[in-house]
């Protein structure tokens, strides 16, 4: 490898969205239940409205709105609705948007750690992109474990890790509900986060908020070192448009706006997010069905011998085989047409349509019996 490449990147494995290997025969039909997207496309009338926006409003020869003013205001209004009882309101200057949550994570790493001694803390298993993005930027990652039964963060280990870290911990990432395990933040974890010193940024990833309806938004608005991230890729069904957003005190948002790339969100993606917010009640009708299907599938999986499955507050379930190799079960499911995610020592299954979930259950039955 050329000497001008950073040595640590030469041994670094790139992120793989669809890690399928050693399958000799491709299944005729594949249910893509591996990336926690919505299994429901946008309704046709809304696609038609979006097409009209592109044809009549968006000028393809012009750069996008670089300040995202209209979208930030719409996000602020949407986020405020869920905390109306607190009398708090999100304002546009407390919102920043990114090309997916990944860009926001990268901006946070640049703002807190890059260019000086600094590390991040994560509790594994969790969303892999925290570690991946940190490594690409040369930022140290401090990892602690989770309880084997509940997946709650090992808080004592986290305290020790912060106290003894070779490079100071500048930021703590928590996901609620956690991916891949589906568990929300516990009261003990919340208290621990509240008691962190204010020179550590607390980031709570709420990508699955619409499914759990549990949020730390009020905390983020009242604390100088808290920030939440959310996405339009899950409940809002806009994974193709890559729109994520963060909410935090305006002082933090102002810094993130400084490190954000100019024109980072295409006009078409901004239009899609605005339409999604305008018609949120219509788009979010699938959330209740996903919740029902999630609970139905979880109940059914409890009866399968050789499989341990955990309850979830998100749009996926997490399980581990107890009688066969993890990779064998993963490959067998794909060969039968069910593509899921192998991560964190287990299998994460996105909740699909009722028909997809029936096929998932049948394929798990067959694979566990083989």
C-alpha positions in Angstrom: 0.0 0.0 0.0 1.2 3.5 -0.8 3.1 5.3 2.0 0.8 8.3 1.8 -2.1 6.2 3.2 -2.6 6.2 7.0 -1.3 2.8 8.3 -4.3 2.2 10.5 -6.7 2.4 7.5 -4.7 -0.2 5.6 -5.9 -2.9 8.1 -9.3 -1.4 8.5 -12.4 -3.4 7.1 -14.9 -1.2 5.3 -18.5 -1.3 6.4 -20.6 -3.8 4.6 -24.3 -3.2 4.4 -25.2 -6.7 3.1 -22.7 -9.3 4.4 -23.8 -12.5 2.6 -21.1 -15.1 1.9 -20.8 -18.7 1.1 -24.2 -19.1 -0.5 -23.9 -21.4 -3.5 -27.5 -20.9 -4.8 -29.2 -17.6 -4.7 -32.9 -17.8 -3.5 -35.5 -16.9 -6.1 -37.0 -14.3 -3.7 -35.4 -12.5 -0.9 -37.1 -10.7 2.0 -34.7 -7.8 2.9 -35.1 -7.7 6.6 -31.5 -6.7 7.5 -31.3 -2.9 7.6 -34.3 -1.8 9.6 -35.9 0.1 6.8 -39.7 0.3 6.5 -41.1 -2.6 4.6 -43.7 -0.1 3.2 -43.0 2.3 0.4 -44.4 5.8 0.4 -48.1 5.9 -0.7 -48.5 6.5 -4.4 -50.3 9.9 -3.9 -47.3 11.2 -1.9 -44.9 9.9 -4.5 -46.9 11.9 -7.0 -46.6 15.0 -4.9 -42.9 14.5 -4.7 -42.6 14.0 -8.4 -44.6 17.3 -8.9 -42.1 19.1 -6.6 -39.2 17.9 -8.8 -41.0 18.8 -12.0 -42.4 22.2 -11.0 -40.5 23.6 -8.1 -36.9 22.2 -7.9 -34.4 23.7 -10.2 -31.9 21.0 -11.0 -29.3 23.5 -12.1 -29.3 25.3 -8.7 -27.7 24.2 -5.5 -29.9 23.1 -2.6 -31.0 25.4 0.2 -27.7 25.3 2.1 -29.2 26.5 5.4 -32.2 24.1 5.4 -34.3 26.8 7.0 -37.7 25.5 6.0 -36.9 21.9 6.9 -35.3 22.8 10.2 -38.4 24.8 11.2 -40.7 21.9 10.1 -38.6 19.4 12.1 -38.7 21.7 15.2 -42.5 21.8 15.0 -42.8 18.1 14.6 -40.5 17.4 17.5 -42.3 19.9 19.7 -45.6 18.0 19.4 -44.3 15.1 21.4 -43.2 17.2 24.4 -46.2 19.6 24.4 -47.0 18.7 28.0 -43.6 20.0 29.2 -44.3 23.5 27.8 -41.0 23.2 26.0 -40.7 24.0 22.3 -37.9 23.1 19.8 -36.8 26.0 17.7 -35.1 25.9 14.3 -31.8 27.0 15.7 -31.8 23.9 17.9 -31.9 21.6 14.8 -29.3 20.6 12.3 -29.8 18.1 9.4 -27.5 15.7 7.8 -27.1 13.2 4.9 -28.4 10.5 7.2 -27.5 10.2 10.9 -24.1 9.0 9.8 -23.1 12.4 8.6 -24.2 13.9 11.9 -22.1 11.3 13.8 -19.1 12.3 11.7 -19.7 16.0 12.4 -19.9 15.3 16.1 -16.6 13.4 16.0 -15.0 16.3 14.1 -16.4 18.8 16.6 -15.3 17.0 19.8 -12.3 14.8 19.1 -10.5 15.4 15.8 -7.4 17.5 16.0 -6.8 17.0 19.7 -6.6 14.1 22.2 -10.1 12.7 22.6 -12.0 9.4 22.5 -15.6 8.2 22.5 -17.3 5.7 24.7 -19.8 3.1 23.5 -21.5 0.1 25.1 -21.4 -3.0 22.8 -23.2 -4.4 21.1 -24.6 -1.2 19.6 -24.9 0.7 16.3 -21.6 -0.2 14.5 -21.2 3.2 12.7 -20.0 5.0 15.9 -16.9 2.8 15.9 -16.5 2.7 12.1 -16.7 6.5 11.7 -14.4 7.1 14.7 -11.8 4.8 13.3 -11.9 6.4 9.9 -11.1 9.7 11.6 -8.4 8.3 13.8 -10.5 8.8 17.0 -10.0 6.3 19.8 -13.0 4.2 20.8 -13.5 3.0 24.4 -15.8 0.1 24.6 -17.6 -1.4 27.6 -20.0 -4.4 27.8 -23.7 -4.9 28.5 -25.5 -7.2 30.8 -25.9 -10.6 29.2 -29.6 -10.9 30.0 -30.9 -7.3 29.8 -28.3 -5.5 27.6 -28.1 -2.7 30.1 -24.7 -0.9 30.0 -22.2 -2.0 32.5 -22.2 1.3 34.4 -19.3 0.4 36.8 -17.1 -0.5 33.8 -18.1 2.7 32.1 -17.1 4.8 35.1 -13.8 3.0 35.3 -13.2 3.4 31.5 -13.8 7.2 31.7 -11.5 7.5 34.7 -8.7 5.5 33.2 -9.0 6.2 29.5 -5.6 6.9 27.8 -7.2 9.8 25.9 -10.0 11.8 27.6 -13.6 10.6 26.8 -15.2 13.6 25.0 -18.5 11.9 24.0 -20.8 9.0 25.0 -23.1 7.4 22.5 -26.2 5.7 23.6 -29.0 4.3 21.4 -32.6 4.1 22.7 -33.9 1.7 21.7 -30.5 0.1 21.2 -29.6 -1.5 17.9 -29.3 -4.4 17.6 -30.8 -5.5 20.9 -34.0 -3.4 21.0 -33.9 -2.3 24.7 -34.6 1.3 25.8 -32.6 3.3 28.3 -33.2 2.2 31.9 -33.7 4.6 34.8 -30.2 3.7 36.1 -28.6 4.5 32.7 -30.5 7.8 32.5 -29.3 8.8 36.0 -25.7 7.8 35.0 -25.9 10.0 31.9 -27.3 12.9 33.9 -24.4 12.7 36.3 -21.7 12.8 33.7 -19.5 15.9 33.8 -20.6 18.6 31.4 -17.3 18.4 29.5 -18.6 15.1 28.0 -21.2 15.3 25.3 -24.1 12.9 25.8 -25.5 11.7 22.4 -28.8 9.7 22.5 -29.6 8.1 19.2 -33.4 8.0 18.8 -33.6 6.5 15.3 -36.6 4.3 16.5 -38.4 7.0 18.5 -41.7 6.6 16.5 -41.9 2.9 17.5 -40.9 3.3 21.2 -42.4 6.8 21.9 -39.7 7.1 24.6 -37.5 10.2 24.3 -34.9 12.2 26.0 -35.7 15.3 24.0 -36.7 17.4 27.1 -33.4 16.5 28.7 -31.5 17.6 25.6 -33.2 21.0 25.6 -32.5 21.5 29.3 -28.9 20.3 29.5 -25.9 22.1 27.9 -24.1 18.8 27.0 -27.0 16.7 25.6 -28.0 16.0 22.0 -30.4 13.6 20.3 -30.3 12.3 16.8 -33.2 11.0 14.7 -33.9 9.9 11.2 -36.5 9.8 8.4 -35.2 6.4 7.3 -37.3 4.2 9.6 -40.9 5.2 10.4 -41.1 7.9 7.8 -40.1 5.5 5.0 -37.5 7.7 3.4 -34.4 5.5 3.6 -33.6 6.3 -0.1 -33.4 10.0 0.7 -30.9 9.8 3.6 -32.2 12.5 5.9 -31.2 12.6 9.5 -31.4 15.4 12.1 -30.0 16.4 15.5 -31.6 18.5 18.3 -29.6 20.1 21.0 -29.0 23.5 22.7 -28.4 26.2 20.0 -24.8 26.6 21.1 -24.0 23.0 20.1 -26.0 23.2 16.9 -24.1 26.4 15.9 -20.8 24.4 16.1 -22.2 21.5 14.1 -23.3 24.0 11.4 -19.7 25.1 11.2 -18.3 21.7 10.4 -21.2 20.6 8.2 -20.4 20.3 4.5 -22.1 23.0 2.4 -25.1 21.9 0.4 -25.0 18.5 2.2 -28.6 17.6 1.6 -30.0 17.5 -1.9 -33.1 19.5 -2.8 -35.0 16.3 -3.6 -34.3 14.9 -0.2 -35.3 18.1 1.5 -38.5 18.1 -0.4 -39.2 14.5 0.5 -38.7 15.2 4.2 -41.0 18.3 4.1 -43.7 16.3 2.4 -43.3 13.5 5.0 -43.7 15.9 7.8 -46.7 17.6 6.1 -48.4 14.2 5.8 -47.0 12.6 8.9 -50.3 11.2 10.1 -50.7 9.3 6.8 -47.2 8.0 6.6 -47.0 7.0 10.3 -50.1 4.8 10.1 -47.8 1.8 9.5 -46.1 2.3 12.9 -49.0 0.6 14.8 -49.0 -2.4 12.4 -45.2 -2.8 12.8 -45.6 -2.7 16.6 -48.4 -5.4 16.4 -46.4 -7.6 14.0 -43.3 -7.2 16.2 -45.1 -8.4 19.3 -46.8 -11.2 17.4 -43.5 -12.4 15.9 -41.8 -12.2 19.3 -44.5 -14.3 20.9 -44.2 -16.9 18.1 -40.4 -17.0 18.4 -40.6 -17.8 22.1 -41.9 -21.3 21.3 -39.0 -22.1 19.0 -36.5 -24.5 20.6 -32.9 -23.6 20.1 -33.5 -19.8 19.9 -33.4 -17.1 22.5 -35.3 -13.9 21.5 -35.5 -10.6 23.4 -38.4 -8.2 23.6 -38.0 -5.0 21.6 -39.2 -1.4 21.6 -38.1 -0.8 18.0 -39.0 -2.2 14.5 -36.8 -5.2 14.8 -36.1 -8.3 17.1 -32.8 -9.6 18.3 -32.2 -13.3 18.9 -29.4 -15.9 19.4 -29.3 -19.6 18.5 -28.6 -21.9 21.4 -28.1 -25.2 19.6 -26.3 -24.4 16.4 -23.6 -22.0 15.1 -24.7 -18.4 14.6 -23.2 -18.2 11.1 -24.9 -21.5 10.0 -28.3 -20.3 11.0 -27.7 -16.9 9.3 -26.7 -18.6 6.0 -29.5 -21.1 6.1 -32.1 -18.3 6.5 -30.6 -16.5 3.5 -30.7 -19.6 1.4 -34.4 -19.9 2.2 -35.0 -16.2 1.3 -34.8 -14.4 4.6 -32.0 -11.8 4.7 -31.3 -10.5 8.2 -28.4 -8.9 10.0 -25.7 -10.9 11.8 -24.3 -8.5 14.4 -23.2 -8.3 18.1 -23.1 -12.1 18.5 -26.7 -12.5 17.4 -29.3 -12.0 14.6 -31.3 -8.8 14.1 -34.6 -9.3 12.3 -36.3 -6.3 10.8 -40.1 -6.5 11.2 -41.6 -6.8 7.7 -45.0 -7.1 6.3 -47.3 -9.8 7.7 -46.5 -12.0 4.7 -42.7 -11.5 5.2 -43.0 -12.2 8.9 -44.8 -15.4 8.2 -42.0 -16.5 5.8 -39.4 -15.5 8.4 -41.1 -17.7 11.1 -41.4 -20.6 8.7 -37.8 -20.3 7.6 -36.6 -20.1 11.2 -38.6 -23.3 12.0 -37.0 -25.1 9.1 -33.5 -23.9 9.7 -33.6 -24.7 13.4 -34.8 -28.2 12.7 -32.3 -29.0 10.0 
